[in-house]
Amino acid sequence: MRLVADIGGTNARVALCAGGVIDDATVQRFSNADYNGLSDLLRAYCEANADSVVHEMVIAVAGPVHAGRATLTNREWTINAAELVKAFTCERVVLLNDLTALGYAIPTLTTEQVTRICGQDVPDAPNGQALVVGIGTGFNISQVITKDRCTACPPAEAGHVSMPSAIVSKLEDHEIRANDFPTVETLFSGRGLTAFCRQLTGETSLTGEAAISLYGDPEQQQLTQAIDTYAALLGLLLRDFSLSYMPSHGTFLAGSVGRAIAASASAPLIKVFHEPCQFRLQDKPPIFVAKEDSAALMGCAQF
């Protein structure tokens, strides 16, 4: 039996699966604040499911993973795979970045679990590439490479690369302090959206969440314009990614900010994303929103 877990900074989901299929009856949600660490949380889960013998664990973590160790982005939890093997007498424990786990789920998602926001149909072929772009508390990507029905998702930390020069130029065109956004994540994340909207509107108490909630309000034209500008910059970034990763099977947006921009301000994003480019595989490549909340668990089950 495999235990799968999706460990966010605030909450966690844990389930049991066999043969790549999650047993929905075993899915349980936890508040991380109620536990001193992941071992305590998993022990509570295993005690509540004592009839099942766990042979292995695959755990998605909201933070960087290296050499079997991970640290949550916004909680002081350090997770060590080797220590979990000993503590739970498992045959193996695998740690994945949460975006990597989501990448492994992409080939299994149904039409009900994604929303297409633009673009052509994807090729009906077993081999191809997709790209997951997660924009929420942080930013990261997962490249999804499928060949002969086998999927590989190489790890990445794309949020920490330097801001592309084309986006820097656009920021300067709008008289925005580009030095405030030195990396991709400093702009394309929840806190980045907040800082961006504050600079454009002068509203120093404004949050990104509040800005999106007011999008389209006739009395908030400046704010709507700021969100449209942000969406266009995201479209430029995704356009560059479409050349870097050639996602013939689509780009999938995930995370609270990614979903909100797709829902509220998709038009300026799509306009920039679909600007002509002779080197892309499709004239109008597709963008989807991954809306399945348990996708990371599904990816852990497929790994």
N, C-alpha and C positions, 0 to 999 in steps of 0.2 A: 504494500500500500504506500502511495506517495502522499505526503503532506505538501500542500502548496500554500503560499502566503504572499500577500501584497502588503508591504509595510510602508505606509506613508509617514509623514512627519507627525501627524495628529492621530490618525486612525489606522487600524490594521484589519485585514480580512484573511481568514484562514479556512481551508477546506481540505477534504480528502478526495483523492481521485485514483482511478485505476484504468489502465489502457488509454490514457489521454482524455478520459471523460470525468468531469467533476461530478461528484455526488451532491446535488443541490441541497439535500437534507442536512449535509454536514457543514454548510457555509455558516461561519460565525463572525461577527464584527466585534472589534474591541476598541476601546479608547486607550491610547498609549500612555496617557497620564496616570492610568490606574496601575501601572507596572513599572518596576525599576529597570527592566531591560527586556530584550526580546526573549531570553531564556525563560523568564518568569511568565511571560505571556503565552509562549508555546506550551509550557508545562501545564498551565491552566487549561488550555485547549485539549491537550492529550489526556488529562485527567477526566475531562468531560466526555471524551470519546475513548474510554479505556477498552472497549470491546475491539477496537481496531489496532493492529500492530503496524507501526510506521517503520518502513524499511529505508526510506529516503525522503529528503526534503529538497524542494526547489523554492527559493525565496526571492521575491522581487523587492528591491530596496530603493527608496527615494533618495539616492545619493550615489556617489562614485563607488565602484567596486574594483578592487585590485588584489590579485594574489589571494583570493579567498577571504578577503576582509572588506568591510564596508562601514561607512559612517553616515548616519542619516543627516540630510541637509539641514534641517531645522530642529533637531533633537539630539541631545548628547548621548546617543547610543552607538557604541562600536560593536559590530557584529563579526564574529570569527567563525568561519565554517568548520574548522578543525575542532574548535571547542564545542560546537553544537553536535558534531559527530560523537564525541565522547559523552556529552551530557545526556544524549537521547539514544545512545547505542545504535546509531543508524549506519547503514552501509556507506552512504554518502550524503553530503549536503552541498548544494550548489547555490551560490549567490549571484543574482542578476541585477543589473540596473533596471528600474521599473520600465523605462522606455524600451530596453532590450526585450523584456518580457512581453510588452505590448507588441513588439515587432513579430515575435513568434506566434502571436494570436492572429495577426492580419490575414494570413491565407485561410483561416477557418471562419472568419466573420461572415455572417449572412447579410443579405440586403436589408434586413430589418435592424441590423446592428450598426449600420453605417448610413450616412446621408451624403449623397453627391451634391456638391455645390456648383460644379462647373465641369466642362470638358467632355471629351470623347469617351466612348466605351473602351474598356481595357481589352487587350488581346485575349482571345480564348486559347491560351497556351499554358502548358504546365510549367514552363520556365520563364523567368522574368524577374524584375526588380520592383520593389515599392520603397517608399520612404515614409517613416512616421516622424512627425515634428510635434514635440510636446512643449506647450507654452503655458506655464502656470506659475507656481512659486519660483521655479527656475526655468531653464531652457535646455533641451537636448534633442537629439535625433536618434533614430535607429534605422539603419539600412536593412532592408529585408530582401535577401537573395534566395530565390527558389529554383532548384534544378532537380529534375526527375523526382518531384514531390518531396524533396528534402529541403529544409529551410535553414539558412544561417543568418544570424544577425550580429555582425561585428560590433564590438563595444565602441563607444564614442563619447566624447565630452565636448560637443560642438558649441555649447554655450560660452565656453571660455576662450574661443578664438577671437582674434582682433576684429573689430567692426570692419566690414568691407568698405573700400574707399568710395564706391558708388553711393552707399547709404550715408557715409560721412558728408559727401557733397550735397546730398538732398537735405540733410539736417542743416547745413550751413546756409542753403538757399532759403530756408524757413527761419533763419536767424536763431537757431537753437544751438546751445553750447554743446558742440560735438564731443568735447573733452569729458563731458559728464557721462558719455556712453562709449567707453573704450572697448568693450567686448560685446558680443551678440547678446548675451544674457542681460547685460545692464540696460538694454533697451527692450528686448523682446522677452519680458517676464512681467509678473504682476507689479513689482516695484518699478520696473522700467516704464510701464504704461502710466503709472501714477506720476512719475517724474516728468515724463513727456507732456502729459496733459497740463501739469502745473506750469511748465515753462511756456506753453502756447497760450494758456488762458490767464495766467497770473493768479489763479486761485490756489493759494498755498496749502489749503486744508483739503483740497479735492483728492479723492482716491480713484484709482483706475476702475474699481468696481462701480463706484457712484457715477463716473463718467459714462460708462457703457449703459447704465440704467437710464440715463437722461438722453441717450442718443436719439435724435429725431425730434426732440421736443422743440416746437417753434420758438420758444423763448430761450433756447440754448443753442443758437446757431454757431457760436464760436466753439462750443464744446463738440458739436457734431462735426464741424470742420476739422478739429483736432483728431478725432477718432478716424475720420476719413483719411487724413494724412498718415496716421499711424498704420492703417490698413494697407495703404499704398506702399509704404516702406516694407511691410511684411510681404506684400506681393513681390517686391523686388528681391528680397532675400530668398523667397521660395523659387523665384525664377532662376537665380544663381544656383540654388540647390538642384534644380531640375537638370542643369548642365553637369554639375559635379557628380550626381548619382544616377542619372538617366532612369528615373522610376517609371518604367513602361506600364506598370500595373497601378500607378497612381501615387499621389502624395496624400497622406492621412494626417489631419490635424487632430491633436488631442490636448488635454489640459484645459483649465477654466478659461484662460485668456484666449487660447486658440478657438475654442468653441464659441465664446462670446463674440469675437470679431467675425467669425464665419456667419453667425446668426444675425448680427446687426449691421455690419459694414462690409459685406462680401463684394459689392459692386466695385469699389476702388481697388480692392485686392485683386479681383479677377482681371480687371482692365490692365493692370501692370503685368500680372503673371502671364497673360496671353499676348503680350506684345510680340510681334514676329521675331523668330529666331531660326536661322537656317540649320542650326546644329542639333536641335532637339528631335526626338524620335516622333513626336506628334505635333501637329499644328496647334491644337488646343488640348494640352494634356489635362487629365482630370485631377480634381482635388475632392477629397472626401473628408467628412468628419467622423471619427470613431466615437460613437455615442454609447457603446456598451460599457457600463461601469465595471464589470467584472473581467474585462479583457486581459488585464495583467495576470489574473489567476488562470485564465484560459491559456495564456502563453506559457506559464509555468507548467501547466499540465502537458503542453505539447513539446516542451524542451527535451 
